[in-house]
Amino acid sequence: MNQSRSEYTNPLISRYSSPEMSSIFSDDARYRKWRQCWIALAEGEKELGLAISDKQIAEMKAGRERINYEVMEEKEKELRHDVMAAVHAYGEQCPEARGIIHLGATSCFVTDNTELMQMHEALGLIKRRLLHVIETLALFAEQYKSLKCLGYTHFQPAQPTTLGKRACLWLQELIINYGDLQYILSEYPIRGIKGATGTQDSFLKLFDGDHEKVKSLEDFICRKLGFSMSFPVCGQTYPRLADSRIMDLLKNISLSAHKFATDFRLMQHLKMVDEPFEEKQVGSSAMAYKKNPMRCERLCSLARYVMSQVQAADHTAATQWFERSLDDSAGRRLYIPQAFLGVDAVLIIYANVLKGIRVYPEIISKLLLKELHFLATETVIMEGVKKGGDRQLLHEAVREHALSAAQEIKELGLENRLLEKLAVDTRIPFDLDELKEIADLSDFSGRAKQQVEEYLRDTVYPLIIRNKRFSRDGERKIEENSEIRV
């Protein structure tokens, strides 16, 4: 629906997330699911013996897609109750069925079941997005598993790793996220039919005290709505702790993506990599030479937004008085869709960056060689011990000369003279040629390459293969139906 330029528009919808995710939380999807719930309720009640006709159900089904918003809006002004307004509006379209719509139910029958269905559908989309990023990142790790690069701790030069191994750090977090998502989906309940305070009293009365019919109605509605289980017990609402679990998952996906994007921004500063940069793209309105990592910056910004929403869900879960209070409603209308839209956008950008990364091996090698003599010192100490040296004396000698060499580089702009300094120290049992040989022949990246190969082979590729059809078909569908501004 087009909005006036004088009205606020949600940037998550207009700029960042996909039409598919937006559609899941749209008014059309919401109210059609409400009507789906009412149809399932009527069908179940009819099957279990209540006086509901095929004609009434057929009428309800015929009117499911035609949402009469104008009537709903007028009724809500009058009744101050959105569900009852929707019941009356549906009844006007279905005069034969009007008297049996919402029979025995409370408002949360439609609102809670619908929200759980929306989140389940949205998690399916997030799953496809996540699988696609995992697959793309795995290919990147494979490609660069042997490319040695300087490691960093505290953002200070440290022992080398490989670019592929660093990618596996990002990948492992996504795999953890995926496992959590799978766990949530594997035992995903809906609310079912629970009545005004969760006791199912209204349904028990409808069926003249027949407990088995009430239980059968619950099972029937779960199946009709596409689920295998409902929460065993509820108040008026399903436990809002379930929302917190889902929000935690969305937060953790955002955390993982933020870690990647932050690392990437630092690497781009070091000129090791570039994110995609289009031919006509402008990096700065003032500094024409700039190639800012704006995609990763946007990813970080959106990820932080999602992370901030979790606190609201936690407060809601912690403060639902007894069987329920209504102070959950307005907030949940905001933070649940917004968090899903945000993660949708985050994963879209993540995939976009991965597909267009430019890697600069020469710069990576230059950065490594610049620090190589410092990196060799641990090997010098170990080799010195093998020759009978005292590990603590060797460490002290290396520490003194490393600090001296670093100061010369920083203050005087000199080349790295660490090996020359070590060669004239009697505590070091090697001459200059031997020290150079240690530095030149050592591969300081350890098992980095092998770790990449083992992790991909044992963990990542089996996951991708198990989901290959789902991932590829789902991503194709996403790409065909989405126009994303990354």
GUPAPA-111015 format. One record per residue (C-alpha): residue number from 1; residue in three letters; x negated, y, z. Coordinates in nm, 3 decimals, padded with zeros to 5 digits, always signed. Layout:
NUSE  seq  type        u        v        w
NUSE  NUM   ALA        X        Y        Z
...
***
This chain:
NUSE  seq  type        u        v        w
NUSE    1   MET  +00.000  +00.000  +00.000
NUSE    2   ASN  -00.144  +00.336  -00.103
NUSE    3   GLN  -00.186  +00.590  +00.172
NUSE    4   SER  -00.192  +00.966  +00.151
NUSE    5   ARG  -00.539  +01.119  +00.162
NUSE    6   SER  -00.420  +01.312  +00.467
NUSE    7   GLU  -00.379  +00.988  +00.666
NUSE    8   TYR  -00.651  +00.790  +00.839
NUSE    9   THR  -00.754  +00.470  +00.664
NUSE   10   ASN  -00.937  +00.183  +00.829
NUSE   11   PRO  -01.289  +00.166  +00.680
NUSE   12   LEU  -01.308  -00.205  +00.756
NUSE   13   ILE  -01.031  -00.251  +00.501
NUSE   14   SER  -01.110  +00.027  +00.255
NUSE   15   ARG  -01.490  -00.016  +00.247
NUSE   16   TYR  -01.633  -00.326  +00.407
NUSE   17   SER  -01.426  -00.643  +00.444
NUSE   18   SER  -01.259  -00.857  +00.178
NUSE   19   PRO  -00.899  -00.835  +00.055
NUSE   20   GLU  -00.864  -01.200  +00.154
NUSE   21   MET  -00.939  -01.133  +00.521
NUSE   22   SER  -00.725  -00.821  +00.521
NUSE   23   SER  -00.437  -01.020  +00.373
NUSE   24   ILE  -00.449  -01.273  +00.658
NUSE   25   PHE  -00.370  -00.998  +00.909
NUSE   26   SER  -00.130  -00.802  +00.688
NUSE   27   ASP  +00.230  -00.725  +00.782
NUSE   28   ASP  +00.353  -00.953  +00.504
NUSE   29   ALA  +00.152  -01.248  +00.638
NUSE   30   ARG  +00.260  -01.177  +00.995
NUSE   31   TYR  +00.633  -01.156  +00.932
NUSE   32   ARG  +00.638  -01.447  +00.689
NUSE   33   LYS  +00.476  -01.658  +00.957
NUSE   34   TRP  +00.737  -01.540  +01.207
NUSE   35   ARG  +01.004  -01.664  +00.968
NUSE   36   GLN  +00.811  -01.986  +00.913
NUSE   37   CYS  +00.825  -02.041  +01.290
NUSE   38   TRP  +01.201  -01.975  +01.302
NUSE   39   ILE  +01.261  -02.215  +01.013
NUSE   40   ALA  +01.054  -02.488  +01.183
NUSE   41   LEU  +01.247  -02.432  +01.506
NUSE   42   ALA  +01.584  -02.459  +01.333
NUSE   43   GLU  +01.477  -02.770  +01.140
NUSE   44   GLY  +01.357  -02.940  +01.457
NUSE   45   GLU  +01.667  -02.850  +01.653
NUSE   46   LYS  +01.887  -02.980  +01.372
NUSE   47   GLU  +01.692  -03.307  +01.349
NUSE   48   LEU  +01.733  -03.359  +01.723
NUSE   49   GLY  +02.109  -03.314  +01.715
NUSE   50   LEU  +02.200  -02.949  +01.752
NUSE   51   ALA  +02.481  -02.811  +01.536
NUSE   52   ILE  +02.269  -02.654  +01.263
NUSE   53   SER  +02.355  -02.715  +00.897
NUSE   54   ASP  +02.144  -02.774  +00.589
NUSE   55   LYS  +02.305  -02.464  +00.440
NUSE   56   GLN  +02.182  -02.247  +00.724
NUSE   57   ILE  +01.829  -02.375  +00.692
NUSE   58   ALA  +01.834  -02.337  +00.313
NUSE   59   GLU  +01.948  -01.977  +00.359
NUSE   60   MET  +01.662  -01.909  +00.599
NUSE   61   LYS  +01.410  -02.058  +00.358
NUSE   62   ALA  +01.547  -01.852  +00.070
NUSE   63   GLY  +01.497  -01.533  +00.270
NUSE   64   ARG  +01.156  -01.610  +00.411
NUSE   65   GLU  +00.950  -01.413  +00.158
NUSE   66   ARG  +01.181  -01.112  +00.122
NUSE   67   ILE  +01.089  -00.902  +00.426
NUSE   68   ASN  +01.343  -00.620  +00.465
NUSE   69   TYR  +01.109  -00.373  +00.632
NUSE   70   GLU  +01.351  -00.081  +00.623
NUSE   71   VAL  +01.607  -00.271  +00.830
NUSE   72   MET  +01.338  -00.389  +01.072
NUSE   73   GLU  +01.214  -00.036  +01.124
NUSE   74   GLU  +01.562  +00.100  +01.189
NUSE   75   LYS  +01.644  -00.182  +01.429
NUSE   76   GLU  +01.319  -00.133  +01.620
NUSE   77   LYS  +01.398  +00.236  +01.670
NUSE   78   GLU  +01.728  +00.133  +01.817
NUSE   79   LEU  +01.623  -00.175  +02.017
NUSE   80   ARG  +01.264  -00.083  +02.108
NUSE   81   HIS  +01.171  -00.448  +02.060
NUSE   82   ASP  +00.987  -00.565  +01.749
NUSE   83   VAL  +01.084  -00.932  +01.766
NUSE   84   MET  +01.454  -00.866  +01.819
NUSE   85   ALA  +01.442  -00.612  +01.537
NUSE   86   ALA  +01.297  -00.882  +01.313
NUSE   87   VAL  +01.563  -01.133  +01.427
NUSE   88   HIS  +01.842  -00.889  +01.335
NUSE   89   ALA  +01.679  -00.801  +01.003
NUSE   90   TYR  +01.641  -01.170  +00.915
NUSE   91   GLY  +02.001  -01.228  +01.022
NUSE   92   GLU  +02.127  -00.961  +00.782
NUSE   93   GLN  +01.962  -01.152  +00.497
NUSE   94   CYS  +02.089  -01.487  +00.628
NUSE   95   PRO  +02.448  -01.426  +00.750
NUSE   96   GLU  +02.530  -01.800  +00.772
NUSE   97   ALA  +02.220  -01.868  +00.985
NUSE   98   ARG  +02.230  -01.550  +01.188
NUSE   99   GLY  +02.372  -01.715  +01.498
NUSE  100   ILE  +02.103  -01.984  +01.527
NUSE  101   ILE  +01.787  -01.786  +01.447
NUSE  102   HIS  +01.548  -01.784  +01.745
NUSE  103   LEU  +01.769  -02.029  +01.935
NUSE  104   GLY  +01.620  -02.107  +02.276
NUSE  105   ALA  +01.299  -01.917  +02.202
NUSE  106   THR  +01.126  -01.621  +02.360
NUSE  107   SER  +00.936  -01.356  +02.164
NUSE  108   CYS  +00.601  -01.527  +02.215
NUSE  109   PHE  +00.727  -01.825  +02.022
NUSE  110   VAL  +00.680  -01.626  +01.703
NUSE  111   THR  +00.413  -01.375  +01.808
NUSE  112   ASP  +00.171  -01.616  +01.976
NUSE  113   ASN  +00.211  -01.902  +01.731
NUSE  114   THR  +00.165  -01.659  +01.443
NUSE  115   GLU  -00.147  -01.503  +01.591
NUSE  116   LEU  -00.299  -01.846  +01.649
NUSE  117   MET  -00.217  -01.941  +01.289
NUSE  118   GLN  -00.371  -01.618  +01.160
NUSE  119   MET  -00.690  -01.669  +01.359
NUSE  120   HIS  -00.711  -02.032  +01.245
NUSE  121   GLU  -00.684  -01.922  +00.882
NUSE  122   ALA  -00.938  -01.645  +00.940
NUSE  123   LEU  -01.180  -01.890  +01.102
NUSE  124   GLY  -01.154  -02.102  +00.788
NUSE  125   LEU  -01.263  -01.804  +00.580
NUSE  126   ILE  -01.546  -01.728  +00.824
NUSE  127   LYS  -01.653  -02.093  +00.797
NUSE  128   ARG  -01.682  -02.063  +00.419
NUSE  129   ARG  -01.875  -01.739  +00.447
NUSE  130   LEU  -02.107  -01.886  +00.709
NUSE  131   LEU  -02.176  -02.199  +00.505
NUSE  132   HIS  -02.261  -01.987  +00.204
NUSE  133   VAL  -02.511  -01.779  +00.403
NUSE  134   ILE  -02.662  -02.095  +00.554
NUSE  135   GLU  -02.706  -02.248  +00.209
NUSE  136   THR  -02.859  -01.933  +00.060
NUSE  137   LEU  -03.094  -01.884  +00.354
NUSE  138   ALA  -03.201  -02.250  +00.343
NUSE  139   LEU  -03.307  -02.208  -00.020
NUSE  140   PHE  -03.505  -01.897  +00.077
NUSE  141   ALA  -03.678  -02.089  +00.358
NUSE  142   GLU  -03.764  -02.371  +00.118
NUSE  143   GLN  -03.904  -02.130  -00.140
NUSE  144   TYR  -04.133  -01.952  +00.108
NUSE  145   LYS  -04.215  -02.236  +00.349
NUSE  146   SER  -04.588  -02.211  +00.258
NUSE  147   LEU  -04.624  -01.833  +00.228
NUSE  148   LYS  -04.839  -01.741  +00.528
NUSE  149   CYS  -04.758  -01.413  +00.694
NUSE  150   LEU  -04.865  -01.232  +01.005
NUSE  151   GLY  -04.666  -01.327  +01.311
NUSE  152   TYR  -04.558  -01.061  +01.557
NUSE  153   THR  -04.491  -01.067  +01.928
NUSE  154   HIS  -04.388  -00.736  +02.087
NUSE  155   PHE  -04.415  -00.613  +01.724
NUSE  156   GLN  -04.791  -00.648  +01.764
NUSE  157   PRO  -04.995  -00.873  +01.532
NUSE  158   ALA  -04.999  -01.233  +01.654
NUSE  159   GLN  -05.076  -01.580  +01.522
NUSE  160   PRO  -04.962  -01.630  +01.163
NUSE  161   THR  -04.651  -01.816  +01.066
NUSE  162   THR  -04.491  -01.856  +00.723
NUSE  163   LEU  -04.211  -01.653  +00.578
NUSE  164   GLY  -04.005  -01.970  +00.543
NUSE  165   LYS  -04.059  -02.053  +00.910
NUSE  166   ARG  -03.940  -01.706  +01.010
NUSE  167   ALA  -03.632  -01.761  +00.794
NUSE  168   CYS  -03.568  -02.081  +00.990
NUSE  169   LEU  -03.545  -01.874  +01.308
NUSE  170   TRP  -03.254  -01.688  +01.150
NUSE  171   LEU  -03.115  -02.009  +01.005
NUSE  172   GLN  -03.116  -02.195  +01.335
NUSE  173   GLU  -02.898  -01.929  +01.495
NUSE  174   LEU  -02.645  -01.963  +01.214
NUSE  175   ILE  -02.645  -02.340  +01.258
NUSE  176   ILE  -02.568  -02.291  +01.628
NUSE  177   ASN  -02.287  -02.053  +01.531
NUSE  178   TYR  -02.153  -02.309  +01.287
NUSE  179   GLY  -02.152  -02.581  +01.552
NUSE  180   ASP  -01.955  -02.357  +01.788
NUSE  181   LEU  -01.707  -02.275  +01.512
NUSE  182   GLN  -01.659  -02.642  +01.429
NUSE  183   TYR  -01.599  -02.721  +01.795
NUSE  184   ILE  -01.328  -02.456  +01.822
NUSE  185   LEU  -01.159  -02.577  +01.504
NUSE  186   SER  -01.180  -02.944  +01.603
NUSE  187   GLU  -00.943  -02.899  +01.897
NUSE  188   TYR  -00.737  -02.600  +01.799
NUSE  189   PRO  -00.394  -02.581  +01.965
NUSE  190   ILE  -00.099  -02.354  +01.899
NUSE  191   ARG  +00.146  -02.236  +02.163
NUSE  192   GLY  +00.439  -02.452  +02.052
NUSE  193   ILE  +00.773  -02.406  +02.233
NUSE  194   LYS  +00.736  -02.309  +02.596
NUSE  195   GLY  +01.020  -02.071  +02.677
NUSE  196   ALA  +01.027  -01.750  +02.878
NUSE  197   THR  +00.781  -01.851  +03.152
NUSE  198   GLY  +00.637  -02.166  +03.002
NUSE  199   THR  +00.872  -02.417  +03.168
NUSE  200   GLN  +01.076  -02.500  +02.853
NUSE  201   ASP  +01.393  -02.456  +03.060
NUSE  202   SER  +01.596  -02.304  +02.775
NUSE  203   PHE  +01.521  -02.601  +02.549
NUSE  204   LEU  +01.595  -02.849  +02.824
NUSE  205   LYS  +01.939  -02.690  +02.861
NUSE  206   LEU  +01.998  -02.694  +02.484
NUSE  207   PHE  +01.939  -03.068  +02.486
NUSE  208   ASP  +02.147  -03.132  +02.802
NUSE  209   GLY  +01.851  -03.224  +03.017
NUSE  210   ASP  +01.689  -03.464  +02.769
NUSE  211   HIS  +01.316  -03.421  +02.834
NUSE  212   GLU  +01.215  -03.649  +02.549
NUSE  213   LYS  +01.400  -03.435  +02.296
NUSE  214   VAL  +01.220  -03.123  +02.420
NUSE  215   LYS  +00.885  -03.301  +02.384
NUSE  216   SER  +00.988  -03.425  +02.038
NUSE  217   LEU  +01.082  -03.071  +01.935
NUSE  218   GLU  +00.737  -02.948  +02.043
NUSE  219   ASP  +00.566  -03.220  +01.838
NUSE  220   PHE  +00.790  -03.153  +01.538
NUSE  221   ILE  +00.712  -02.781  +01.535
NUSE  222   CYS  +00.338  -02.839  +01.572
NUSE  223   ARG  +00.342  -03.065  +01.265
NUSE  224   LYS  +00.562  -02.826  +01.067
NUSE  225   LEU  +00.324  -02.541  +01.137
NUSE  226   GLY  +00.026  -02.753  +01.036
NUSE  227   PHE  -00.128  -02.841  +01.372
NUSE  228   SER  -00.175  -03.158  +01.571
NUSE  229   MET  -00.153  -03.016  +01.922
NUSE  230   SER  -00.023  -02.738  +02.141
NUSE  231   PHE  -00.144  -02.603  +02.473
NUSE  232   PRO  -00.024  -02.852  +02.736
NUSE  233   VAL  +00.080  -02.569  +02.969
NUSE  234   CYS  +00.140  -02.199  +02.917
NUSE  235   GLY  +00.295  -01.906  +03.092
NUSE  236   GLN  +00.500  -01.691  +02.862
NUSE  237   THR  +00.188  -01.657  +02.647
NUSE  238   TYR  -00.085  -01.902  +02.559
NUSE  239   PRO  -00.398  -01.856  +02.775
NUSE  240   ARG  -00.574  -01.540  +02.665
NUSE  241   LEU  -00.898  -01.716  +02.751
NUSE  242   ALA  -00.857  -01.879  +02.409
NUSE  243   ASP  -00.891  -01.535  +02.249
NUSE  244   SER  -01.208  -01.472  +02.448
NUSE  245   ARG  -01.360  -01.798  +02.323
NUSE  246   ILE  -01.289  -01.700  +01.962
NUSE  247   MET  -01.413  -01.345  +02.017
NUSE  248   ASP  -01.732  -01.485  +02.171
NUSE  249   LEU  -01.786  -01.688  +01.855
NUSE  250   LEU  -01.739  -01.378  +01.637
NUSE  251   LYS  -01.973  -01.185  +01.865
NUSE  252   ASN  -02.240  -01.455  +01.842
NUSE  253   ILE  -02.221  -01.467  +01.463
NUSE  254   SER  -02.269  -01.091  +01.470
NUSE  255   LEU  -02.563  -01.125  +01.709
NUSE  256   SER  -02.731  -01.372  +01.475
NUSE  257   ALA  -02.674  -01.151  +01.172
NUSE  258   HIS  -02.800  -00.847  +01.362
NUSE  259   LYS  -03.122  -01.032  +01.452
NUSE  260   PHE  -03.179  -01.111  +01.084
NUSE  261   ALA  -03.106  -00.756  +00.970
NUSE  262   THR  -03.329  -00.600  +01.237
NUSE  263   ASP  -03.619  -00.827  +01.144
NUSE  264   PHE  -03.561  -00.749  +00.778
NUSE  265   ARG  -03.565  -00.374  +00.842
NUSE  266   LEU  -03.899  -00.410  +01.022
NUSE  267   MET  -04.039  -00.620  +00.738
NUSE  268   GLN  -03.921  -00.363  +00.485
NUSE  269   HIS  -04.101  -00.093  +00.685
NUSE  270   LEU  -04.417  -00.307  +00.656
NUSE  271   LYS  -04.353  -00.332  +00.279
NUSE  272   MET  -04.337  -00.713  +00.296
NUSE  273   VAL  -03.989  -00.724  +00.140
NUSE  274   ASP  -03.714  -00.510  -00.008
NUSE  275   GLU  -03.342  -00.559  +00.012
NUSE  276   PRO  -03.150  -00.521  -00.317
NUSE  277   PHE  -03.181  -00.172  -00.464
NUSE  278   GLU  -02.983  -00.092  -00.775
NUSE  279   GLU  -03.111  +00.105  -01.072
NUSE  280   LYS  -02.906  +00.419  -01.003
NUSE  281   GLN  -02.895  +00.381  -00.624
NUSE  282   VAL  -02.992  +00.689  -00.419
NUSE  283   GLY  -03.192  +00.631  -00.103
NUSE  284   SER  -03.175  +00.985  +00.033
NUSE  285   SER  -03.006  +01.306  -00.073
NUSE  286   ALA  -03.322  +01.501  +00.015
NUSE  287   MET  -03.612  +01.256  -00.019
NUSE  288   ALA  -03.576  +01.114  -00.368
NUSE  289   TYR  -03.850  +00.853  -00.321
NUSE  290   LYS  -03.671  +00.676  -00.035
NUSE  291   LYS  -03.555  +00.313  -00.054
NUSE  292   ASN  -03.380  +00.283  +00.279
NUSE  293   PRO  -03.261  -00.061  +00.396
NUSE  294   MET  -02.903  +00.062  +00.398
NUSE  295   ARG  -02.743  -00.281  +00.357
NUSE  296   CYS  -02.916  -00.418  +00.665
NUSE  297   GLU  -02.848  -00.095  +00.851
NUSE  298   ARG  -02.480  -00.127  +00.765
NUSE  299   LEU  -02.485  -00.490  +00.874
NUSE  300   CYS  -02.633  -00.390  +01.211
NUSE  301   SER  -02.376  -00.116  +01.256
NUSE  302   LEU  -02.082  -00.346  +01.185
NUSE  303   ALA  -02.229  -00.626  +01.398
NUSE  304   ARG  -02.260  -00.390  +01.694
NUSE  305   TYR  -01.898  -00.291  +01.646
NUSE  306   VAL  -01.783  -00.653  +01.664
NUSE  307   MET  -02.001  -00.714  +01.968
NUSE  308   SER  -01.834  -00.420  +02.143
NUSE  309   GLN  -01.484  -00.564  +02.099
NUSE  310   VAL  -01.546  -00.872  +02.314
NUSE  311   GLN  -01.523  -00.679  +02.639
NUSE  312   ALA  -01.163  -00.581  +02.564
NUSE  313   ALA  -01.066  -00.946  +02.510
NUSE  314   ASP  -01.237  -01.046  +02.833
NUSE  315   HIS  -01.050  -00.778  +03.029
NUSE  316   THR  -00.723  -00.899  +02.880
NUSE  317   ALA  -00.791  -01.261  +02.973
NUSE  318   ALA  -00.889  -01.162  +03.327
NUSE  319   THR  -00.586  -00.944  +03.401
NUSE  320   GLN  -00.283  -01.136  +03.276
NUSE  321   TRP  -00.062  -01.130  +03.584
NUSE  322   PHE  +00.090  -01.469  +03.668
NUSE  323   GLU  +00.292  -01.585  +03.363
NUSE  324   ARG  +00.214  -01.269  +03.162
NUSE  325   SER  +00.207  -00.891  +03.144
NUSE  326   LEU  +00.253  -00.680  +02.834
NUSE  327   ASP  -00.068  -00.480  +02.865
NUSE  328   ASP  -00.230  -00.736  +02.635
NUSE  329   SER  -00.014  -00.657  +02.334
NUSE  330   ALA  -00.136  -00.324  +02.197
NUSE  331   GLY  -00.503  -00.405  +02.246
NUSE  332   ARG  -00.479  -00.746  +02.081
NUSE  333   ARG  -00.314  -00.592  +01.774
NUSE  334   LEU  -00.636  -00.392  +01.738
NUSE  335   TYR  -00.934  -00.598  +01.845
NUSE  336   ILE  -00.843  -00.939  +01.705
NUSE  337   PRO  -00.797  -00.831  +01.340
NUSE  338   GLN  -01.078  -00.576  +01.366
NUSE  339   ALA  -01.328  -00.833  +01.493
NUSE  340   PHE  -01.243  -01.075  +01.212
NUSE  341   LEU  -01.262  -00.799  +00.950
NUSE  342   GLY  -01.597  -00.692  +01.094
NUSE  343   VAL  -01.751  -01.041  +01.084
NUSE  344   ASP  -01.614  -01.092  +00.735
NUSE  345   ALA  -01.799  -00.778  +00.625
NUSE  346   VAL  -02.116  -00.877  +00.811
NUSE  347   LEU  -02.137  -01.214  +00.637
NUSE  348   ILE  -02.062  -01.060  +00.297
NUSE  349   ILE  -02.354  -00.818  +00.340
NUSE  350   TYR  -02.580  -01.093  +00.478
NUSE  351   ALA  -02.521  -01.304  +00.166
NUSE  352   ASN  -02.569  -01.004  -00.061
NUSE  353   VAL  -02.907  -00.919  +00.091
NUSE  354   LEU  -03.029  -01.280  +00.071
NUSE  355   LYS  -02.935  -01.310  -00.295
NUSE  356   GLY  -03.134  -01.001  -00.389
NUSE  357   ILE  -03.442  -01.009  -00.163
NUSE  358   ARG  -03.769  -00.904  -00.323
NUSE  359   VAL  -04.077  -01.053  -00.154
NUSE  360   TYR  -04.424  -00.903  -00.197
NUSE  361   PRO  -04.685  -01.178  -00.139
NUSE  362   GLU  -04.981  -00.946  -00.204
NUSE  363   ILE  -04.877  -00.706  +00.071
NUSE  364   ILE  -04.804  -00.998  +00.303
NUSE  365   SER  -05.153  -01.140  +00.237
NUSE  366   LYS  -05.315  -00.799  +00.286
NUSE  367   LEU  -05.150  -00.754  +00.624
NUSE  368   LEU  -05.266  -01.099  +00.727
NUSE  369   LEU  -05.626  -01.049  +00.614
NUSE  370   LYS  -05.646  -00.715  +00.794
NUSE  371   GLU  -05.593  -00.894  +01.126
NUSE  372   LEU  -05.768  -01.220  +01.038
NUSE  373   HIS  -06.075  -01.167  +01.256
NUSE  374   PHE  -05.861  -01.096  +01.560
NUSE  375   LEU  -05.651  -01.402  +01.483
NUSE  376   ALA  -05.961  -01.619  +01.467
NUSE  377   THR  -06.058  -01.546  +01.826
NUSE  378   GLU  -05.846  -01.823  +01.977
NUSE  379   THR  -06.015  -02.073  +01.748
NUSE  380   VAL  -06.354  -01.923  +01.837
NUSE  381   ILE  -06.279  -01.985  +02.205
NUSE  382   MET  -06.166  -02.343  +02.146
NUSE  383   GLU  -06.463  -02.424  +01.922
NUSE  384   GLY  -06.693  -02.263  +02.178
NUSE  385   VAL  -06.558  -02.489  +02.453
NUSE  386   LYS  -06.622  -02.789  +02.229
NUSE  387   LYS  -06.986  -02.679  +02.217
NUSE  388   GLY  -07.005  -02.676  +02.596
NUSE  389   GLY  -06.904  -02.317  +02.664
NUSE  390   ASP  -06.699  -02.189  +02.962
NUSE  391   ARG  -06.346  -02.108  +02.845
NUSE  392   GLN  -06.305  -01.814  +03.085
NUSE  393   LEU  -06.640  -01.654  +02.993
NUSE  394   LEU  -06.563  -01.695  +02.624
NUSE  395   HIS  -06.220  -01.538  +02.674
NUSE  396   GLU  -06.369  -01.238  +02.854
NUSE  397   ALA  -06.630  -01.184  +02.583
NUSE  398   VAL  -06.367  -01.199  +02.310
NUSE  399   ARG  -06.136  -00.965  +02.503
NUSE  400   GLU  -06.407  -00.700  +02.548
NUSE  401   HIS  -06.518  -00.699  +02.185
NUSE  402   ALA  -06.164  -00.719  +02.046
NUSE  403   LEU  -06.060  -00.409  +02.239
NUSE  404   SER  -06.377  -00.227  +02.128
NUSE  405   ALA  -06.322  -00.319  +01.763
NUSE  406   ALA  -05.957  -00.213  +01.781
NUSE  407   GLN  -06.054  +00.127  +01.922
NUSE  408   GLU  -06.305  +00.183  +01.640
NUSE  409   ILE  -06.037  +00.103  +01.384
NUSE  410   LYS  -05.783  +00.337  +01.544
NUSE  411   GLU  -06.007  +00.629  +01.644
NUSE  412   LEU  -06.276  +00.624  +01.376
NUSE  413   GLY  -06.102  +00.453  +01.086
NUSE  414   LEU  -06.377  +00.190  +01.064
NUSE  415   GLU  -06.343  -00.157  +00.918
NUSE  416   ASN  -06.287  -00.450  +01.151
NUSE  417   ARG  -06.633  -00.532  +01.302
NUSE  418   LEU  -06.518  -00.788  +01.557
NUSE  419   LEU  -06.714  -01.081  +01.417
NUSE  420   GLU  -07.034  -00.875  +01.405
NUSE  421   LYS  -06.987  -00.779  +01.771
NUSE  422   LEU  -06.923  -01.139  +01.875
NUSE  423   ALA  -07.228  -01.264  +01.683
NUSE  424   VAL  -07.471  -01.061  +01.896
NUSE  425   ASP  -07.313  -01.158  +02.230
NUSE  426   THR  -07.509  -01.436  +02.400
NUSE  427   ARG  -07.190  -01.573  +02.556
NUSE  428   ILE  -07.067  -01.671  +02.210
NUSE  429   PRO  -07.243  -01.985  +02.079
NUSE  430   PHE  -07.208  -01.896  +01.709
NUSE  431   ASP  -07.397  -01.675  +01.466
NUSE  432   LEU  -07.226  -01.445  +01.216
NUSE  433   ASP  -07.213  -01.699  +00.934
NUSE  434   GLU  -07.060  -01.959  +01.163
NUSE  435   LEU  -06.799  -01.710  +01.286
NUSE  436   LYS  -06.709  -01.617  +00.929
NUSE  437   GLU  -06.672  -01.982  +00.842
NUSE  438   ILE  -06.439  -02.034  +01.139
NUSE  439   ALA  -06.230  -01.736  +01.032
NUSE  440   ASP  -06.224  -01.820  +00.661
NUSE  441   LEU  -06.153  -02.191  +00.687
NUSE  442   SER  -05.899  -02.188  +00.965
NUSE  443   ASP  -05.532  -02.219  +00.882
NUSE  444   PHE  -05.376  -02.036  +01.172
NUSE  445   SER  -05.015  -02.114  +01.075
NUSE  446   GLY  -05.017  -02.451  +01.250
NUSE  447   ARG  -04.721  -02.674  +01.159
NUSE  448   ALA  -04.508  -02.390  +01.026
NUSE  449   LYS  -04.466  -02.542  +00.680
NUSE  450   GLN  -04.399  -02.888  +00.818
NUSE  451   GLN  -04.146  -02.750  +01.068
NUSE  452   VAL  -03.955  -02.589  +00.782
NUSE  453   GLU  -03.951  -02.911  +00.584
NUSE  454   GLU  -03.842  -03.119  +00.882
NUSE  455   TYR  -03.571  -02.877  +00.993
NUSE  456   LEU  -03.424  -02.844  +00.646
NUSE  457   ARG  -03.439  -03.219  +00.584
NUSE  458   ASP  -03.305  -03.335  +00.920
NUSE  459   THR  -03.054  -03.063  +01.011
NUSE  460   VAL  -02.971  -02.808  +00.744
NUSE  461   TYR  -02.944  -03.004  +00.421
NUSE  462   PRO  -02.724  -03.278  +00.573
NUSE  463   LEU  -02.484  -03.008  +00.693
NUSE  464   ILE  -02.480  -02.842  +00.350
NUSE  465   ILE  -02.424  -03.174  +00.172
NUSE  466   ARG  -02.134  -03.266  +00.403
NUSE  467   ASN  -01.968  -02.936  +00.317
NUSE  468   LYS  -02.089  -02.881  -00.038
NUSE  469   ARG  -01.753  -02.895  -00.211
NUSE  470   PHE  -01.590  -02.684  +00.058
NUSE  471   SER  -01.869  -02.429  +00.053
NUSE  472   ARG  -01.894  -02.395  -00.325
NUSE  473   ASP  -01.521  -02.396  -00.399
NUSE  474   GLY  -01.448  -02.164  -00.110
NUSE  475   GLU  -01.717  -01.918  -00.207
NUSE  476   ARG  -01.607  -01.918  -00.571
NUSE  477   LYS  -01.254  -01.838  -00.459
NUSE  478   ILE  -01.383  -01.560  -00.237
NUSE  479   GLU  -01.596  -01.407  -00.511
NUSE  480   GLU  -01.312  -01.422  -00.765
NUSE  481   ASN  -01.064  -01.250  -00.535
NUSE  482   SER  -01.279  -00.995  -00.359
NUSE  483   GLU  -01.418  -00.660  -00.464
NUSE  484   ILE  -01.663  -00.585  -00.187
NUSE  485   ARG  -01.861  -00.265  -00.155
NUSE  486   VAL  -02.192  -00.379  -00.006
***
